[in-house]
């Protein structure tokens, strides 16, 4: 089955999106096919949470507006390297989508953006002697607003890929994995295309995980096997409700979010893990406008935070230590394919 839809462009004329094979469309499509972030705000349900959540992995998640973030000292030498156009207002304006616990989400007051992505952004702002100015945006808007200068950096689980390096520069700060999750009673073991044949899987439109599933479906069709049926939901709650009620068999989402749910719910478990850059490897990175000089400075700030231990403390706080990197690298179109590869600690 193929399904086409359209979206209006800036001139108001309809714009056709590519047909998606074996797709069931539920709710509204979100994101742009080439440039939206790795994570999908419609693929990580949070529900109403208390101010702290004690998880089975030993992490106590603080979901209140009062975060008491881990802070870093200003590095005067790094602050002096901030491009003048960015540093002149004394702020680092950071975009995030606030759609995925524990990465970036709204606190219990339903308005304060919190999470590991913003904690890392705070360390960078501190090192550069800038005030952190967080702006919540949608997945489809961060590319255009970063290009227009509304956002100076994006910290929202954005993975490096070939399309994005044509427009943006990157400073890596975390491993990039996707997790498959299912009901705890299931017996799925997802390692590759053959394991998803005929299953109903929820996924975010325009994400790296969608690209993986579409590639796996193509592989299945080449073998004469039934492809997976991809389902798209318009809200976090709907995505996980469909999974827990059995309307879908699997959900694929950022691995940290699947770990969070496995450790804070009684009905879901992780049944597979894949690099977000499959069949290659990629990393999560701070995203800035190509050629504006900010990405190398962010990389230096991150490496300073890695060295002084504050970076490790942030990841530990959110249960993400296994996704730590030994160093941050600046990735541009010129070095893409070599610099983005990295190992976790």
Secondary structure, DSSP 8 states (H G I E B T S, - for coil): -EE--EEE-TTS-EEE---EETEEE-S---S-TTTS-SS-TTS----S--SEEE-TTS-EEE-SS----------HHHHTTS-HHHHTTSEEEEEE---BTTTBEE-TTSS-EESHHHHHHHHHHHHTT-EEEEEE--HHHHHHHHHHTS-SEE-SS-B--TTGGGTEEEEEEEE-EEEEEEETT----B-SGGGGTT-EEE--TTSHHHHHHHHHHHHHHHTT----EEEE-SSHHHHHHHHHHTS-SEEEEEHHHHHHHHHH-SSEEEEEEEETTTTS--EEEEEEETTSSHHHHHHHHHHHHHHHTHHHHHHHHTT-GGG-BSS--EE-TTTTTTTT---B-
